[in-house]
Structure formats: structure tokens, C-alpha cells
Amino acid sequence: MEAVLAVLTEGPRDMEDLFFVLITSGYGVSLRAVERKVAERAAVRAREDRVYQERQRLYSVLSRLKKEGFIQKKEGRYSATLLGAKKLKAIRDLFQEKKKYERKEDKLLKIIAFDIPEKMRGRRAWLREVLMELDFKMLQKSVWIGTSVLPEEFVNDLKKFELIDHVDIFAVTKTGTIRSLK
């Protein structure tokens, strides 16, 4: 009785959880054992929820790609269309080309802060890689500092990759509490 009251008061989200606990627990089971069962069930449900969300995300992407004409579905199988293959090549060409920006030192400290949406994660990775090549240091994942001159070609690429609206660049004349770049 105590175990059932405890489960109903503190534990399960619904009757299915209660049923699971009661079916898998024997008569006279301790409260601690019931709590363990409830915790196990919660972990299983959390995993099931994550799998469901990932599956929904996949279906959403497939639906969008199909609607835009990049993939097709024949006999239950997806395949890329000619348009999809061209799009893939264009994406790879855009981000795979490794530009080496000329690195010049400057006495002026620059702070680059960005908030790039998750759907543009490839471009975000590109930006981080370029900042490392320009010898910028990560202050936080989306805040970088350095003294290198930012090449005009780099700023043009920010525009070309549609990142310019997501990136802020500041020049700092007095460093205040910002730590040394050593």
C-alpha cells in the first residue's frame, strides 16, 4: 500500500507507469525498490522520447527535401535527384574550398561574437576554423578575441555565406579585464 501511494504521489506520469511498476514488482516490495523501478521507467521513456524526436526531425528534413525537388521516393526508397546532386556539389564546393587568408598582426584587439542558427552549423564550423587560422582565441564558444587584421576577403565571405547578419565584430581600444592573449 505504501509503495502504491508513494508511486502515485511522487512517481509516475500516468497509469502506464503505475501499471509497469506494479507488474514488475512483487508483493511486499520495498519503497526503495519501487523508486528504482520508477526511475528506470523514466529513463526508458526519456530515451524513447529522444528517439521519437530524432525520427520526426528526419521525416521533416526528408519531406522538405522532397518538396524542394532534391530527393525522390520510389518503391519505399529515397534517392537524390539530379537537382539534389547539383545542390550537394554546390554546398561542398562552397564550404570545402580552403581559403588561406593572409594573417597580419595588429595592435588593436578585436572581439568577434556570433549567434549562428543550428540549421547553419556547417557555416558556423567554417567560421570557427577560419578564426583559429587567423590566430583568434576562443573566449566562449561564440565569442573569439584576437589581434589579427580581418582581411576584406574574409568579410566578403561572411556576406557570401549569409553570415554577416549573425556576426558582430568589435575593435577594442582599452582591454579592461580581458585576459592576455598569451
C-alpha positions in Angstrom: 0.0 0.0 0.0 2.8 2.4 0.9 4.6 1.7 -2.3 1.5 2.3 -4.4 0.7 5.6 -2.6 4.4 6.7 -3.0 4.3 6.0 -6.7 1.0 7.8 -7.1 2.2 10.8 -5.1 5.8 11.1 -6.3 6.4 9.0 -9.2 4.8 8.1 -12.5 3.5 10.4 -15.2 0.4 8.2 -15.9 -1.3 4.9 -15.3 1.0 3.1 -17.7 3.9 3.9 -15.4 2.0 2.7 -12.3 1.0 -0.5 -14.1 4.6 -1.1 -15.1 5.8 -0.7 -11.5 3.1 -2.9 -10.1 3.6 -5.7 -12.7 7.4 -5.7 -12.3 7.4 -5.5 -8.5 6.5 -8.4 -6.3 4.2 -8.4 -3.3 5.7 -6.6 -0.3 8.3 -4.8 -2.3 10.2 -2.0 -0.6 9.6 1.6 -1.3 13.3 1.9 -2.4 12.8 -0.8 -5.0 9.6 0.9 -6.3 11.5 4.2 -6.6 14.3 2.4 -8.5 11.7 1.0 -10.9 10.1 4.4 -11.4 13.5 5.9 -12.1 14.3 3.1 -14.6 11.0 3.6 -16.3 11.5 7.4 -16.5 14.9 6.8 -18.2 13.4 4.4 -20.7 10.7 7.0 -21.5 13.2 9.8 -21.9 15.2 7.6 -24.4 12.0 6.8 -26.3 11.1 10.5 -26.4 14.5 11.4 -27.8 14.3 8.6 -30.5 10.8 9.8 -31.4 12.0 13.5 -31.7 15.0 12.5 -33.9 12.8 10.4 -36.1 10.4 13.3 -36.5 13.3 15.6 -37.4 14.4 13.1 -40.0 10.9 12.9 -41.5 10.7 16.7 -41.6 14.0 17.0 -43.4 13.1 14.3 -45.9 9.7 16.0 -46.5 11.3 19.4 -47.1 14.0 17.9 -49.5 11.3 16.0 -51.4 9.1 19.1 -51.7 12.1 21.2 -53.0 12.8 18.5 -55.6 16.2 17.4 -54.2 15.1 13.8 -53.4 12.5 11.4 -54.7 10.9 8.3 -53.2 10.5 5.2 -55.4 9.4 1.8 -54.1 9.9 2.9 -50.5 13.5 4.1 -51.0 14.8 7.6 -51.2 17.3 8.8 -53.7 18.8 12.1 -54.8 17.5 13.7 -57.9 19.8 15.4 -60.5 18.9 18.7 -58.8 19.8 17.2 -55.4 23.2 16.1 -56.7 23.9 19.6 -58.1 22.9 21.1 -54.8 25.2 18.8 -52.8 28.1 19.7 -55.2 27.4 23.4 -54.7 27.3 23.1 -50.9 30.5 21.1 -50.9 32.2 23.5 -53.2 31.2 26.4 -51.2 32.5 25.2 -47.8 35.2 22.7 -48.8 37.4 25.2 -50.6 40.1 26.0 -48.1 40.9 29.7 -48.4 44.0 30.8 -46.7 43.5 34.3 -45.5 46.7 36.4 -45.2 47.4 36.9 -41.5 48.7 40.2 -40.4 49.2 41.3 -36.8 47.6 44.5 -35.5 47.8 46.1 -32.0 44.1 46.6 -31.9 42.2 43.8 -30.1 39.1 42.5 -31.9 36.2 40.7 -30.5 34.0 38.6 -32.8 30.7 37.4 -31.4 28.3 35.3 -33.3 24.9 33.7 -32.9 24.5 31.4 -35.9 21.3 29.3 -36.1 21.6 25.5 -35.8 20.5 25.0 -39.3 23.7 26.8 -40.4 26.0 24.6 -38.3 28.3 23.9 -41.2 28.9 27.6 -41.7 29.4 28.0 -38.0 32.1 25.3 -38.1 33.7 27.1 -41.1 33.8 30.4 -39.2 35.4 28.8 -36.1 38.1 27.2 -38.3 38.9 30.4 -40.0 39.1 32.3 -36.7 41.6 29.7 -35.5 43.7 30.1 -38.7 43.7 33.9 -38.1 45.1 33.1 -34.6 42.0 34.2 -32.7 41.4 32.6 -29.3 38.0 31.3 -28.1 36.8 33.2 -25.0 33.4 31.3 -25.2 32.1 29.0 -28.0 30.7 32.0 -29.8 33.0 34.8 -28.6 36.5 35.0 -30.0 39.3 37.5 -29.5 42.5 38.3 -31.4 44.8 40.9 -32.7 45.0 39.8 -36.4 43.7 42.1 -39.1 40.5 40.8 -40.6 41.0 40.5 -44.3 38.5 42.2 -46.6 38.1 38.8 -48.4 37.0 37.3 -45.0 34.3 39.9 -44.6 33.2 39.3 -48.2 32.9 35.6 -47.5 30.8 36.3 -44.4 28.4 38.1 -46.8 28.6 35.3 -49.4 27.8 32.6 -46.8 24.9 34.8 -45.4 26.6 35.0 -42.0 27.1 38.8 -41.8 23.7 39.3 -40.0 24.8 36.8 -37.4 28.3 38.1 -36.7 29.3 41.2 -34.7 32.9 42.5 -34.9 34.2 44.9 -32.3 37.5 46.7 -32.1 38.7 47.4 -28.5 41.0 50.3 -27.6 41.1 49.6 -23.9 41.1 46.0 -22.8 39.9 46.4 -19.2 39.5 43.0 -17.6 40.0 40.9 -20.8 42.8 38.5 -20.1 46.1 38.4 -22.0 46.2 36.5 -25.3 49.4 34.7 -24.4 
